Amino acid sequence: MAEQIPLSDEASAVDAELDAARNDHTHEIAPDLSYRRLGIVNVVFYGQPSAGDRQWVLIDAGLTGTKDLIKSAAAERFGENARPAAIVMTHGHFDHVGALVDLAEEWDAPVYAHRLELPYLNGSASYPPGDPSVGGGAMAALARFYPRSPVDVGPRLDVLPADGNVPFMPGWRWLHTPGHSVGHVSLWREADRTMVAGDAFVTTRQESAYAVAVQKAEMHGPPMYYTVEWDKAAASVRLLAGLEPDLVVTGHGEAMHGPEMRSALHRLAAEFETIAQPRQGRYLREPARAEDGTAYGAP
């Protein structure tokens, strides 16, 4: 596999001085968009600071054990006891749903996801096994041990609207970006060309424990060890690159912006099969599809 695409400090959308002045434990990357890194994954907060109860949206729900960190960051940003209007899921892998059940219950918040992702969120199907043979790092090597069982948010779960709008996020649209998971979505705001990409692509080498620890910045395809449809993953990156985003926040790595980020994303899209795709692997040979049911294991 070819080298990944490095990104310089100039491409980072994180303003350290602004973060220090605000003291809400998040990185503010737009007036109404911030994110917090929790271990190996980011959670994203949409809404104006001090917005208040039911005036903001949580995007993804981090790792198990991070509930209190997410709640404290939300309280600092939006106000004490401010609950979200909704929780929107890019997908349901273990590092994105760890606090979902508890948060949805405590906040009495609806949870929205793509219809193909619902079996992983309503307790009816498990994800395909991780593939430790791809990626070459410690995070990839542990993939066989990562949790695959579904969570169940019960009656709070709903499907994202068919018209592409994102509930409680005016001006945003969801885009089906499968590959990393069959029901993966990314969020897009045309007005300022801002993108929440989930794991359709990421900005660090997620397979490497060292890169994850230091947040080494590079334009990278979806985490290899959990990507189950490589042909669709390539198409999804090309779709997102074609939108010409100015600001992106991904599920792993720092938020990035500007011409250098766009150039790197275009290169990733153009050379996906040589840069991002493994030369071999379980799901390169036999993709796990929603269409034939192979993406959905027994719960």
N, C-alpha and C positions, 0 to 999 in steps of 0.2 A: 504494500500500500504506500502511496506517495506521502510526502510530508504534508502536514496541515498548513493552513494559511495564517501566518502570524498577524496580530493586530498591535499597533503601537498605543502608547498612553494617550496620544492625541485623539484616538477613536473612542475613548471611554466617555460615556455620558454621565459619569459619576463626578459630582462636584464635592470634594472633601470638605471645603470650607463651609459650603451650604449645609451639608450633613451635620457638621459640628455645631453650627449655629442653631439648628432646629431641634436637635436632641430628641427625636422620636424613634430612633433606632431603625430608620429606613433610609434608603437612597431616593431622594426626590429627583425624578428625571423629566417631569413635566408638571405644570401647576396642579394637575389633577391625577397624577400617576406616580406611584412610588413602589419600591419593592424592598424586601428584606431577605437576605441570605440566611437560611437556617440549615447549618451543616452543609449538605451536599446539594441543596436545592433552593430555588427562590420561590417566594410567594409574592403576589402582586396585589396592590391596593389601588382601586380606582375611586376617586372622589376628592373634592376640595378639602383641605385641612379645616378642622372644626365643623365639618358638614353636619354632624349630629346623627341621631337615630334614623336608621333605614335610608340614609342618603349616600351610601357608598356600596361598593361591591368588592368582595374578595375573589381573587382569581387563583385557584389551586389552594391546597391545604397542607402542604409540607409533610414532614416525617412524623411518625409516631413519637409522642413525647414533646411536641412543639406547640401544643394547644395554648398554653399559658403565654408563651412568647408571642404568638400571633395575636392573642387577645390584648396583651399589654401594648403591642405596637399599634393596634387598631385604636385603643383607648387614647393613647398619646396623640395620634393623628386626628381622630374624628370626634373625640370627646368621651368622657367616662360613661360606660354602659351603652355606648353607641353601637347598635347592631347593624349588620349589613342588610341591604334590601335583598341580596341574593349571593350565592356562591356559584361561580361559573368555573367549570372544570375543562382544562385543555385536554385532559385524559386522566385515566384512573390508576396509573402505576403506583406502587407502594410509596414512593417518595413524594407523591403529589396528593395522596389521600390519607396520610397518617393521622391527621386531626379532624378529618372531615365529619365523621359520625358524631363526635362529641360537640364540635362547633355547630353543626346544623341543628342538633337537638337543643343546645344551650341558647342559641340565638333564635331558634324557631325560624330558620331561614330556608327558603327554597333552594334546591341545587339543580343547576342546568348543565346538560351535557348533550353531545351528539347521540342520535338514536342508536348508532352502532356501538357506542360505549356503554349504554345503559346496562347490559348484562353484568358488567364488572362493578356496577354501582348499586345494583338491586339484589345482590346475593346469588344470582343464578348461574354465573359462569366465572371460571378462573382464566387468567392470562396464560398464554403459552409459556413454556419454560424459558428462562434466560439462556443465552448461548455463550458459554465461557470461552469458546474457541476463537472469538473475534475480539479485536481491540488491543490485545497484548499487554494490558496493565492490570494492576491489582483489583481495581473495581470490576473489570470484566471477568477476572478469574473467579470472583465470588458470585457471579451472576446466578449460578445454579442454586444458591442458597437464599436469594432474595424472595420475599413473600409474593405469592401469586394469587392467593385466595381473594375473592371479591369482598368488598364492603357492602353494607346494606343501609342506605339512608331512607328506605321505606317510602312512605307517601310524600315525603318532601322532594323526591326526585321527579324532574320534568325534562322533556326534550327541548332542545333549543328550537326557536321558531323556524319554520320552513322558509320564511321570507328572508332569512339571513340577518335579521336584526338581533341585537344582544339585549336581553331584558335589563332595564334600569341603567343602560349605558348608551344614552342617545348619541347618534353620530357614529357608532361603532357597528361593524358587521363581523359575523363569524365566517370563517372559511374552512371547509373540510380539507384537512391536510394529512391524509393517512400515510402510513408507512411505518412510523414508530409504533403506532397502534392503529387499529382499523377505524376507530372513531375519533382520532385526534383532530382537534381544531386549533386554529390560530385566530387572533382577533386583530382587526384592522380599522384604523380611523383615517379616512381619506383626507380630512381637512388639514391635518398637520403631518400626514404620512407616518403615523406612529403604529407600531406593530408589537403585539404580545405573541411571540412565536411558539410558546410552549417548548416542546422538544423536537419540533420539525427540523430545526437546526439549533445549535448551541454555540456559545462563545468561549468554551474551554474544552480541553480533551477529557471528557467525562470518564473515559475508560481508565485513566491514570490517577491513582491516589495522590501523587505529587502535584499534578496539574490542578486537581480539584482543591487541594490544600492551599496552594499559593494563588489560585485563580489566574493561572497563566492564560493570557488572552490569545485566542486564535479562532478564526472562523472554522466551524466544525460541523459535520453532518450530525444527524441524530445519534444519541448514544447507541453504539453498535450492538451491545449485548442484549438489548430489548427490542431492536427493530425487526419487524416480522415480514415486511413487504418492501423489499429494496427498490423495486420498480416504481411503486407508488411514492416512496420516500423521495426519489429523484424528481418525480413530477411535482411533488409538493414544494420542494426547494425552488424549482424553476418558476412555479406560480408566484411564490412570495418574492423572489428576486425581481420578477417582472413588474411588481407594484412600485418599485423604486422607493423603498422606505427611507426615511430620514433618521428615525429613531427605532431601535429594537431592544426589547427586553426578552430574554429567553429563560427557559427553566433552569439552566445551569450556566454560570459565568456572568461577567459584568454586562450591564447594558451598554450598548454601543450606538454611535451616531455618525453621520456625516459621510463625505465622499469616500474616505478610506474603507469604512464599513460596507458601503454599497459596492465598491469595487471588489472587495473580498467576497461578498455574497454572490455577485455575478460570476466570479471565478469558480466558486463552489458549485453553482448551478451548471455552468458550462462543462466542468470537469468532474462532476459528481462521481461517475463510475470509477475514476482513477484516484480521486482524492478521498472520498468519503466511504465508498463501498468496499467491504472486505473482498479479498480474492476468493475466499471460500467461506463456508459457514452453513449451519443448519437451515437458516431461512433464505439463504441465497439459492440453495438447492430446492427447498420445499417451503415456499411462503405459507404463512398462516393467514387464511382468508376468511372474511366474513361471509363471502358468497357461498362457500362450501362447508362452512361451519368449523373449519379447522382452527380458527382463531379462538374458539370458545371451548374451554375444557370443563370438566366436572367441577362444581364448586367445592 
